[in-house]
Amino acid sequence: MSDAPRKAGKPIWPKIPAAFVRAVLAGHSSLGLAFAALIYLVCFSGSVAVFAREFQRWETPRAAPMRNVSPEAVQTAAYAAIAKVHEVEHVYINLPRRDLPRLVLTVDGEGPNRTFFADADGRLIDTPDPVWTNFMMKLHADLHLPRTIGDFLVGMVGVALLSSLISGVLAHPRIFKDAFHLRWGGSKRLQEADLHNRLGVWAMPFHVLVSTTGALLGLTTIIVGALALAVFQGDMDKAYALFLPPHPKDDPRPAITQPLIVKAMEESIKRAPGGRLAYVGLEHPLERGAGITVLVNHPKLMADSDSFAFDGQARLLEAEHLSKANLGEKILGSVSVLHFGWFGGGAVKIAYGLLGLALCAVTSSGVAIWLARRRDKGRPAPRWERLWIAAVWSQPLAFAGSGLVVLLPMVPASPAVAIGSWLGLTIVVGLMTAWISADALSRGLRLGSGALMLAVAALWIARHAAAAVDPMGWIMTAAIAALGAALILTVGLKKTKAAAA
């Protein structure tokens, strides 16, 4: 055997010119800073929105869980809900499912949408609307802005996040090679940089998935608009018709009979054997031009459901079977489910929640790195440091505070109350940066957030313990209390470390 030294093999990672790396890094920093606050808000609210169905059950614990409901009960509940709302346009009925074992009806009429719950016989249950859950979901979806503007902004956040991920990989040629290299105990900037890069690499598939699906969901209006211009001379109705079931012939005259929901549901399940009824939608239910849409889910399939469109008399207008859908249609049907992690049960949701918080940490540490770099170069920006801490830690405080206000028995629960309390707390924290140091602000906001979470858990127990019949209410209350205690503990641990040093 020869003792001659072996030639070193070619490196796995290609050599990237330093000028290219510097240019991409500058773009990465600029893009991240330009969208940082919006990215963080959307990521934080999205991490909470993963558990939207659990929070809905937490807000309405007096509605007993159910596994199945008959078509007759659905029709009874729909007629009762319609009778309680003026100028009804649509009724959206979600049938019991594994993570939301409820019969839930949302009525779109005059004023804000109304949400109702019904028992297994179709009788409406006297329980409040899930105001906080609806507020939180709408904050993530469109930031409570006018729908078109909000959707566009959230979609652009998804595009910016995806672009930041790509530019971050290109700007750090060794990012995969150093995936497990952590420098603890050194300078704060190096620690933040390692945290930023490692979390970015370890969860890269998740980050790419949620940013891509988020961009698609948010920019749907723009995508459909472009399709309308390219194919239908700008006719948006024709473009949307490609994705939506057909509408019955428009006839605004008062209906002679109410929509035949039972017949439509029975016909749908006959045409989709082995499926499970999941959703019923009513369009203009008080007019002769009423329409009924029924969705039937199939087990072990992530994509959208078989869809059946009927007129008000349950005459079939169109049937779309998932088995006949092409790959593109199946991908489109899976976008929402993939984005929120609403598949695979509780373990997947917990993983999505943790990975979402990791994305929040990546965003937060990215700005912290930029601020630390400025400080190291003798150009500190203390005001921006305080503002960024306020942006990051105001959201746990504002979310917990708005939840507490909605739970207060003397405050009428309404969307305006939830939005006002969240926005008010966010603004107050921003104003506090004028006279409170960065460290004190960070400690105070974590303590305040933890204390408010504990208060939310205590108030929920005081209000609902005696009448709660859904165990998910207790599970979510325990989780909220544990998170609050953990936030308070982080302040104590930092003080202990500082004293030891």
C-alpha positions as CSV (number, residue, x, y, z in Angstrom):
1,M,0.0,0.0,0.0
2,S,1.4,3.4,-0.9
3,D,2.2,5.9,1.8
4,A,1.8,8.8,-0.5
5,P,-0.6,11.5,0.8
6,R,-4.1,11.3,-0.7
7,K,-5.2,14.2,-2.7
8,A,-7.9,16.3,-1.1
9,G,-11.2,15.8,-2.8
10,K,-13.2,18.7,-4.3
11,P,-15.2,20.6,-1.8
12,I,-18.9,19.7,-1.7
13,W,-19.9,23.4,-1.5
14,P,-19.2,25.4,-4.7
15,K,-17.0,28.5,-4.3
16,I,-19.2,31.6,-4.5
17,P,-17.6,35.0,-5.3
18,A,-17.3,37.2,-2.3
19,A,-18.7,40.2,-4.2
20,F,-21.9,38.2,-5.0
21,V,-22.2,37.2,-1.3
22,R,-21.9,40.8,-0.1
23,A,-24.5,42.0,-2.6
24,V,-27.0,39.3,-1.7
25,L,-26.4,39.8,2.0
26,A,-27.1,43.6,1.6
27,G,-30.3,42.7,-0.2
28,H,-31.2,40.1,2.4
29,S,-30.8,42.7,5.2
30,S,-32.7,45.4,3.3
31,L,-35.6,43.2,2.5
32,G,-35.8,41.8,6.0
33,L,-35.7,45.2,7.6
34,A,-38.3,46.7,5.2
35,F,-40.8,44.0,6.1
36,A,-39.6,42.9,9.5
37,A,-42.6,44.2,11.6
38,L,-45.2,42.8,9.2
39,I,-43.4,39.5,8.8
40,Y,-43.2,39.1,12.6
41,L,-46.9,40.0,13.1
42,V,-48.1,37.7,10.4
43,C,-45.9,34.8,11.7
44,F,-46.9,35.4,15.3
45,S,-50.6,35.5,14.6
46,G,-50.2,32.5,12.3
47,S,-48.6,30.5,15.1
48,V,-51.7,31.1,17.2
49,A,-54.1,30.6,14.2
50,V,-52.9,27.0,13.9
51,F,-55.0,26.4,17.0
52,A,-58.0,28.4,15.8
53,R,-60.4,25.4,16.1
54,E,-59.2,24.7,19.6
55,F,-59.6,28.3,20.6
56,Q,-63.1,28.3,19.2
57,R,-63.9,25.4,21.5
58,W,-62.2,27.2,24.4
59,E,-64.4,30.3,23.9
60,T,-67.6,28.2,23.7
61,P,-67.0,25.3,26.2
62,R,-70.8,24.9,26.9
63,A,-71.4,23.4,23.5
64,A,-71.0,19.6,23.9
65,P,-68.8,17.8,21.4
66,M,-70.5,15.5,18.9
67,R,-69.3,13.0,16.4
68,N,-72.1,13.0,13.9
69,V,-75.2,15.0,13.0
70,S,-78.2,14.1,10.8
71,P,-79.2,16.1,7.7
72,E,-82.5,16.8,9.5
73,A,-80.7,18.5,12.4
74,V,-78.5,20.5,10.0
75,Q,-81.6,21.8,8.2
76,T,-83.4,22.6,11.5
77,A,-80.3,24.5,12.8
78,A,-80.0,26.4,9.5
79,Y,-83.6,27.6,9.5
80,A,-83.3,28.7,13.1
81,A,-80.1,30.7,12.5
82,I,-81.6,32.4,9.4
83,A,-84.5,33.5,11.5
84,K,-82.2,35.3,13.9
85,V,-80.4,37.4,11.3
86,H,-81.7,40.2,9.1
87,E,-81.0,40.4,5.3
88,V,-79.3,37.0,5.1
89,E,-76.9,36.6,2.2
90,H,-75.1,33.4,2.9
91,V,-75.0,30.6,5.6
92,Y,-71.8,28.6,6.1
93,I,-72.4,25.3,8.0
94,N,-69.5,23.3,9.2
95,L,-70.4,19.8,10.3
96,P,-68.6,18.0,13.2
97,R,-65.0,17.0,12.5
98,R,-62.2,15.5,14.6
99,D,-60.6,18.7,15.8
100,L,-63.9,20.7,15.9
101,P,-66.7,18.3,17.0
102,R,-69.4,20.9,16.7
103,L,-72.2,21.9,14.4
104,V,-71.2,25.5,13.6
105,L,-73.2,28.0,11.5
106,T,-71.9,31.3,10.4
107,V,-74.5,33.7,8.9
108,D,-73.5,36.5,6.6
109,G,-76.2,39.2,6.9
110,E,-76.7,42.8,7.8
111,G,-73.8,43.8,10.1
112,P,-71.0,41.6,11.4
113,N,-71.3,37.9,10.7
114,R,-73.0,35.9,13.4
115,T,-71.8,32.5,14.6
116,F,-74.2,29.9,16.1
117,F,-73.7,26.5,17.6
118,A,-76.4,23.8,17.6
119,D,-76.9,20.5,19.4
120,A,-77.4,17.1,17.8
121,D,-81.1,17.8,17.3
122,G,-80.4,21.1,15.6
123,R,-81.5,23.3,18.5
124,L,-79.3,26.5,18.8
125,I,-77.2,26.6,21.9
126,D,-77.2,29.8,24.0
127,T,-73.4,30.5,23.9
128,P,-71.5,33.6,22.9
129,D,-69.8,34.1,19.6
130,P,-66.1,33.1,19.5
131,V,-65.2,36.7,19.2
132,W,-61.5,36.5,20.1
133,T,-60.9,33.5,17.7
134,N,-62.5,35.4,14.8
135,F,-60.5,38.5,15.6
136,M,-57.2,36.5,15.7
137,M,-57.9,34.7,12.4
138,K,-58.9,37.9,10.6
139,L,-55.7,39.6,11.9
140,H,-53.6,36.9,10.4
141,A,-55.6,36.8,7.1
142,D,-55.9,40.5,6.3
143,L,-54.7,42.5,9.3
144,H,-58.3,43.8,9.8
145,L,-57.8,46.1,6.7
146,P,-60.2,46.3,3.8
147,R,-60.2,42.8,2.3
148,T,-58.4,43.5,-1.0
149,I,-55.7,45.6,0.6
150,G,-55.2,43.3,3.6
151,D,-55.0,40.2,1.5
152,F,-52.5,41.9,-0.8
153,L,-50.3,43.0,2.1
154,V,-50.3,39.6,3.7
155,G,-49.5,38.0,0.3
156,M,-46.6,40.3,-0.1
157,V,-45.4,39.4,3.3
158,G,-45.3,35.8,2.1
159,V,-43.3,36.8,-1.0
160,A,-40.9,38.9,1.1
161,L,-40.4,36.0,3.6
162,L,-39.7,33.5,0.8
163,S,-37.3,36.0,-0.8
164,S,-35.5,36.5,2.5
165,L,-35.1,32.8,2.9
166,I,-33.6,32.3,-0.5
167,S,-31.3,35.3,-0.2
168,G,-30.3,34.2,3.3
169,V,-29.1,30.9,2.0
170,L,-27.3,32.5,-0.9
171,A,-25.7,35.1,1.4
172,H,-24.3,32.4,3.7
173,P,-22.4,29.8,1.6
174,R,-21.6,27.8,4.8
175,I,-25.1,27.9,6.3
176,F,-25.7,24.1,5.7
177,K,-22.2,23.1,6.4
178,D,-22.3,24.8,9.8
179,A,-25.9,23.7,10.6
180,F,-24.9,22.4,14.0
181,H,-22.2,25.0,14.9
182,L,-23.3,27.1,17.8
183,R,-21.2,29.8,19.5
184,W,-22.5,30.3,23.0
185,G,-20.8,32.4,25.6
186,G,-19.3,34.9,23.1
187,S,-20.6,38.2,21.9
188,K,-24.3,38.8,21.7
189,R,-24.1,39.4,18.0
190,L,-22.5,36.0,17.3
191,Q,-25.1,34.3,19.4
192,E,-27.9,36.0,17.6
193,A,-26.3,35.2,14.3
194,D,-26.0,31.5,15.1
195,L,-29.6,31.3,16.5
196,H,-30.8,33.1,13.3
197,N,-28.9,30.8,10.9
198,R,-29.5,27.5,12.7
199,L,-33.3,28.0,13.2
200,G,-33.4,29.1,9.5
201,V,-31.7,25.9,8.3
202,W,-33.3,23.4,10.6
203,A,-36.8,24.4,9.8
204,M,-36.2,25.5,6.2
205,P,-38.8,23.1,4.6
206,F,-41.4,24.5,6.9
207,H,-40.4,28.1,6.3
208,V,-40.6,27.6,2.5
209,L,-43.9,25.8,2.8
210,V,-45.8,28.4,4.9
211,S,-44.3,31.4,3.0
212,T,-45.2,29.9,-0.4
213,T,-48.8,28.9,0.6
214,G,-49.2,32.2,2.5
215,A,-48.3,34.1,-0.6
216,L,-50.7,32.1,-2.7
217,L,-53.6,32.6,-0.3
218,G,-52.9,36.3,0.1
219,L,-52.4,37.1,-3.6
220,T,-55.4,35.1,-4.8
221,T,-57.2,38.2,-5.9
222,I,-54.2,39.4,-7.9
223,I,-53.7,36.0,-9.4
224,V,-57.3,35.7,-10.5
225,G,-57.2,39.3,-11.8
226,A,-54.2,38.5,-14.0
227,L,-56.0,35.4,-15.2
228,A,-59.1,37.4,-16.0
229,L,-57.1,40.0,-18.0
230,A,-55.2,37.3,-19.9
231,V,-58.1,35.0,-20.8
232,F,-61.4,36.8,-20.2
233,Q,-60.8,40.4,-21.1
234,G,-60.8,41.4,-17.4
235,D,-64.1,39.6,-16.5
236,M,-63.4,38.6,-12.9
237,D,-66.7,36.6,-12.7
238,K,-65.7,34.3,-15.5
239,A,-62.2,33.8,-13.9
240,Y,-63.7,32.9,-10.5
241,A,-66.2,30.6,-12.2
242,L,-63.2,28.3,-13.0
243,F,-62.7,27.6,-9.3
244,L,-66.2,28.0,-7.8
245,P,-69.4,25.9,-8.3
246,P,-72.0,27.4,-10.6
247,H,-74.6,29.7,-9.3
248,P,-78.4,29.1,-9.7
249,K,-80.2,31.5,-12.0
250,D,-80.5,34.8,-10.2
251,D,-84.0,35.4,-9.0
252,P,-84.3,37.9,-6.1
253,R,-88.1,37.2,-5.5
254,P,-88.9,35.9,-2.1
255,A,-88.6,32.1,-1.9
256,I,-91.8,30.0,-1.8
257,T,-90.1,27.3,0.3
258,Q,-86.9,27.2,2.2
259,P,-83.9,25.4,0.7
260,L,-84.2,21.7,0.8
261,I,-81.0,21.0,2.7
262,V,-81.8,17.4,3.7
263,K,-82.4,16.3,0.1
264,A,-79.2,18.0,-1.1
265,M,-77.1,16.3,1.6
266,E,-78.6,12.9,1.0
267,E,-78.0,13.2,-2.7
268,S,-74.4,14.2,-2.1
269,I,-73.6,11.3,0.1
270,K,-75.1,8.9,-2.5
271,R,-72.8,10.3,-5.2
272,A,-69.7,10.1,-2.9
273,P,-69.9,6.7,-1.2
274,G,-67.4,6.2,1.6
275,G,-67.2,10.0,2.2
276,R,-68.1,12.1,5.2
277,L,-70.4,15.2,4.9
278,A,-68.2,18.1,6.0
279,Y,-69.8,21.4,4.9
280,V,-73.1,22.9,3.6
281,G,-73.2,26.4,2.1
282,L,-76.4,28.4,1.4
283,E,-76.5,31.3,-1.0
284,H,-79.4,33.7,-0.9
285,P,-81.5,31.2,1.1
286,L,-84.5,33.6,1.3
287,E,-84.8,34.1,-2.5
288,R,-86.1,31.9,-5.3
289,G,-82.6,32.0,-6.7
290,A,-81.2,30.1,-3.7
291,G,-78.3,27.7,-4.0
292,I,-76.9,24.9,-1.9
293,T,-73.3,23.7,-1.9
294,V,-72.3,20.4,-0.2
295,L,-68.7,19.2,0.4
296,V,-67.9,15.6,1.1
297,N,-64.5,14.7,2.6
298,H,-62.7,11.4,2.0
299,P,-60.5,9.8,4.6
300,K,-56.7,9.9,4.2
301,L,-56.9,12.6,1.5
302,M,-55.5,16.1,2.2
303,A,-56.8,17.9,-0.8
304,D,-60.2,19.5,-1.2
305,S,-63.5,17.6,-1.1
306,D,-66.0,16.3,-3.6
307,S,-68.2,19.3,-4.3
308,F,-71.9,19.3,-5.3
309,A,-73.9,22.3,-6.3
310,F,-77.7,22.4,-6.2
311,D,-80.4,25.0,-6.6
312,G,-82.8,25.7,-3.7
313,Q,-85.0,22.7,-4.6
314,A,-81.9,20.4,-4.4
315,R,-81.7,19.9,-8.2
316,L,-78.1,19.1,-9.0
317,L,-76.3,21.7,-11.0
318,E,-72.7,20.3,-11.0
319,A,-70.7,17.6,-9.3
320,E,-66.9,17.7,-9.0
321,H,-65.2,14.6,-7.8
322,L,-61.8,14.7,-6.2
323,S,-60.8,11.5,-8.0
324,K,-61.2,13.2,-11.3
325,A,-59.2,16.3,-10.4
326,N,-55.9,17.0,-12.0
327,L,-52.7,17.5,-10.0
328,G,-53.0,21.3,-10.1
329,E,-56.5,21.2,-8.7
330,K,-55.4,18.9,-5.9
331,I,-52.5,21.1,-5.0
332,L,-54.8,24.2,-4.9
333,G,-57.2,22.3,-2.7
334,S,-54.4,21.5,-0.3
335,V,-53.0,25.0,0.1
336,S,-55.0,26.1,3.2
337,V,-54.6,22.7,4.9
338,L,-50.9,22.8,4.4
339,H,-50.5,26.4,5.4
340,F,-52.2,26.0,8.8
341,G,-51.2,22.4,9.5
342,W,-54.9,21.3,9.7
343,F,-54.0,17.7,8.9
344,G,-52.6,14.8,10.9
345,G,-54.1,15.7,14.2
346,G,-52.8,17.4,17.4
347,A,-49.1,16.4,17.0
348,V,-48.9,18.1,13.6
349,K,-50.5,21.3,15.0
350,I,-48.1,21.4,18.0
351,A,-45.2,21.0,15.5
352,Y,-46.6,23.8,13.3
353,G,-47.0,26.0,16.4
354,L,-43.4,25.5,17.5
355,L,-42.0,25.9,14.0
356,G,-44.1,29.1,13.6
357,L,-42.5,30.5,16.8
358,A,-39.1,29.5,15.4
359,L,-39.9,31.6,12.4
360,C,-40.8,34.5,14.7
361,A,-37.4,34.0,16.4
362,V,-35.6,34.0,13.0
363,T,-37.3,37.3,12.2
364,S,-36.6,38.8,15.6
365,S,-33.0,37.7,15.7
366,G,-32.4,39.0,12.1
367,V,-33.2,42.6,13.2
368,A,-31.3,42.1,16.5
369,I,-28.2,41.1,14.4
370,W,-28.4,44.3,12.4
371,L,-28.8,46.4,15.5
372,A,-25.8,44.7,17.2
373,R,-23.7,45.2,14.1
374,R,-24.4,48.9,14.2
375,R,-23.5,49.0,17.9
376,D,-20.2,47.2,17.3
377,K,-19.4,49.7,14.6
378,G,-19.9,52.6,16.9
379,R,-23.2,53.6,15.4
380,P,-25.8,52.4,18.0
381,A,-29.5,53.0,17.4
382,P,-31.0,52.8,20.9
383,R,-34.4,54.1,19.8
384,W,-34.7,51.4,17.1
385,E,-33.6,48.8,19.6
386,R,-36.4,49.8,22.0
387,L,-38.9,50.0,19.1
388,W,-38.0,46.5,17.9
389,I,-38.3,45.0,21.4
390,A,-41.7,46.7,21.7
391,A,-42.8,45.2,18.3
392,V,-41.7,41.7,19.3
393,W,-43.0,41.6,22.9
394,S,-46.0,43.7,22.5
395,Q,-47.9,41.0,20.6
396,P,-48.0,38.3,23.4
397,L,-49.1,41.2,25.7
398,A,-51.7,42.5,23.3
399,F,-53.1,39.0,22.4
400,A,-53.4,38.1,26.1
401,G,-54.9,41.5,26.9
402,S,-57.5,41.4,24.2
403,G,-58.5,37.8,25.3
404,L,-58.8,39.0,28.9
405,V,-61.0,42.0,27.9
406,V,-63.3,39.7,25.8
407,L,-63.7,37.4,28.8
408,L,-64.7,40.1,31.2
409,P,-68.4,39.7,32.0
410,M,-69.1,43.4,32.2
411,V,-67.7,44.1,28.7
412,P,-69.9,43.3,25.7
413,A,-67.9,40.8,23.6
414,S,-67.7,42.2,20.0
415,P,-65.2,42.4,17.2
416,A,-64.6,46.1,17.9
417,V,-63.7,45.4,21.6
418,A,-61.2,42.7,20.6
419,I,-59.6,44.9,17.9
420,G,-59.6,48.0,20.1
421,S,-58.0,46.3,23.1
422,W,-55.3,44.7,20.9
423,L,-54.5,47.9,19.0
424,G,-54.6,50.0,22.1
425,L,-52.1,47.8,24.0
426,T,-49.8,47.7,20.9
427,I,-49.8,51.5,20.7
428,V,-49.3,52.0,24.4
429,V,-46.2,49.7,24.3
430,G,-44.9,51.6,21.4
431,L,-45.3,54.9,23.3
432,M,-43.5,53.4,26.3
433,T,-40.2,53.2,24.3
434,A,-39.8,57.0,24.7
435,W,-38.7,56.7,28.4
436,I,-38.0,53.0,29.2
437,S,-34.7,51.3,28.5
438,A,-34.5,48.3,26.2
439,D,-33.7,45.8,28.9
440,A,-36.4,47.1,31.3
441,L,-38.9,47.1,28.4
442,S,-38.1,43.5,27.5
443,R,-38.4,42.3,31.1
444,G,-41.6,44.3,31.8
445,L,-43.3,43.1,28.6
446,R,-42.5,39.4,29.3
447,L,-43.7,39.8,32.9
448,G,-46.8,41.6,31.8
449,S,-47.6,39.0,29.1
450,G,-47.1,36.1,31.5
451,A,-49.3,37.8,34.2
452,L,-52.1,38.5,31.7
453,M,-52.0,34.9,30.4
454,L,-52.4,33.7,34.0
455,A,-55.2,36.1,34.5
456,V,-56.9,34.9,31.3
457,A,-56.7,31.3,32.6
458,A,-58.1,32.3,36.0
459,L,-61.0,34.3,34.5
460,W,-61.9,31.5,32.1
461,I,-62.1,29.1,35.1
462,A,-64.2,31.6,37.1
463,R,-66.6,32.1,34.2
464,H,-66.9,28.6,32.6
465,A,-65.8,25.9,35.1
466,A,-69.2,25.2,36.4
467,A,-70.9,24.8,32.9
468,A,-68.0,23.6,30.7
469,V,-68.8,20.4,28.9
470,D,-66.0,20.4,26.3
471,P,-62.7,19.2,27.7
472,M,-60.8,21.2,25.2
473,G,-61.6,24.3,27.2
474,W,-59.6,22.9,30.1
475,I,-56.7,21.8,27.9
476,M,-56.4,25.2,26.3
477,T,-56.7,27.0,29.7
478,A,-53.9,24.8,31.1
479,A,-51.7,25.5,28.0
480,I,-52.3,29.3,28.4
481,A,-51.4,29.2,32.1
482,A,-48.2,27.2,31.3
483,L,-47.1,29.6,28.7
484,G,-47.7,32.5,31.0
485,A,-45.6,30.9,33.8
486,A,-42.9,30.1,31.3
487,L,-42.7,33.8,30.2
488,I,-42.4,34.9,33.8
489,L,-39.7,32.3,34.4
490,T,-37.6,33.6,31.5
491,V,-37.3,36.9,33.4
492,G,-36.2,35.1,36.6
493,L,-33.6,33.0,34.8
494,K,-32.0,36.0,33.2
495,K,-31.8,37.8,36.5
496,T,-30.2,34.7,38.0
497,K,-27.6,34.4,35.2
498,A,-26.8,38.1,35.5
499,A,-26.3,37.8,39.3
500,A,-24.0,34.8,38.8
501,A,-21.9,36.7,36.3
